[in-house]
């Protein structure tokens, strides 16, 4: 069968249309899971180590999630080397159970500088809603510091896809 200019043009048109549909499907495909809001604030009381505002930044990829905790109001009394703080963040789910995020990931912090811990890794399920009450346990050179949240997240709660 001899191809004519019209049949080649038609074949090219079909190929372009098929490729365009495939590209549109890729572009419009759902992205990675997300948590909303991505950032929230709360207040925490760390006993003799201070109290004040705390920012939590959350990310999600499927059932894996991370939360980073920072505060310029809660400070470290001594210099802390990078990746030496063992952190455990516990947050309450809407059903009353808890979710735990752990890690040993922190930047170097100078004496009197703000606390920064994370990202702390944890596992979530679609629909998990995390909020107050919560706590952050920090172990620095064998000394344990526990910070308890004193109010809910704003905006909040963290809701995972």
N, C-alpha and C positions, 0 to 999 in steps of 0.2 A: 504494500500500500504506500503510495507516494504521498508525502506530507506536503501540504500546500502552506503558503504563508498564513492563511487564515487558521488552519489547524494548529500550526506552531504558536501563533498568537493566543489562541484559545488555551493551549496547554500551558503556556507561560502565565496566562491570567489565572488559571486554576491553581498552579503552583504558588503564585504570589498570594492568592486568596487564602490558601491552606496555611502558608507560612504566617500570614497576618493573623489568622485566627489562633494559631499556636502561640504566637507572641502575645496576643491579647490575653489568652488564658494564663500565660506565665506572669504577665504584669498585674493582672487582676486577681491572681491566686492569693489566698490569705497569707499574711506574713507570720513571723514568729509570734508566739504567745506574748502577751504583754500584761503588765500589772498596772493598775491605776489606783491612786495617782502614783507617779514614779518617785515622788519625793513628798515627805510630810514632816512636820515638826511635832514635838511633844516636850514635856518637862520631866526631869528626872531628879531623884534625890539619891546621892551617893554617900550619905552619912558624913563622916568627918572629911571626906574627899571633895565635898562640894555638891552643889545642885544648880540647876539652871536649864536653859533651852538645849534641845538636842535635835539634830536633823537626821532623818533616816532616808536613805536612797535605795530603792528596790529595783531589781531587774529580774526578768524571767525568761527562760528558754525551756519550753515544755514543762516538765515537772521539776526542773532545777531552778532554784531562785537564789539570789544573793541580796544581802542587805548590808549597806555600809553605814556606820554610825559615826557622826562627827559632832563636836561641840566646842565652841570657843569659850563657853561659860564654865564648863567643867574642865579643870586643868590637871595636868600631871605634876606632882610635887618634885619629881626627879627626872633627869634625862632618860629616855627609853630608846633603845636601839630598834632598828627596823625588824619586823617579823619575829618579835620576841614576846608579844602579848597574846596569851591564850584567851580567846573571847567566846562566850556563849550567850547568845541573845534568845530569849524565850518570849513569844508573843501568844496572846490568847485568840483562838478561833471563835467564830460566832456561836458554835455549838458548845463552847466551854472547854474543849480540849486545847492542847497547846502545840505550837510549831517551834522547832529549835533550829537556830542557825549558828554554826560554829566556824572557827578558823583561827589561824595564827598569822594574820596578814595585817600589818600596820606599818605606816611610814615611821621613820625616826621622829621622835618628839622631844623637844628641848624642855628642860625644867620650866614650869610655869606656862607651857604651851597647851593649846587645846587638845582634847582627846580625839583620836581618829582610829577607828578599828574597822577593818573590812577590806574587801568584801568578805562577808561571812556567808557560808554556803548552807543551804537547806533544801528540803523537798516539799513541794506543794501540790495540791490537786486543783483541778479546774473548779472555780467557785469558792476556793478558800478565801475567807475574809479575816484579816489579822488586825488586832488593835490592842487597846489597853484592857486589863493590866498586862504589863510586860516587865522584864528585867534584863539587865546586862551584867554578866559576871566577867570580870577581867582578872586574870592572874598575871601579875608582873613580878618577876624575881621571887616567886614563892608567896607573894602577898596577894590575897584575894580582896578585890573591891567589888561590891554588889551595888548596882544602881537600879532603883525601882522607879518605873514611870508613875507620875502623879496625876496625869490626865491623858485623855485619848489623843489619837493622832489628828492633826489638822493640816490639810483636809485628810479625811480618813473615813473608813479604814482602808488598808491595802486590800484590794480585791484582785485575785489572780485568775487569768483566763484558763 
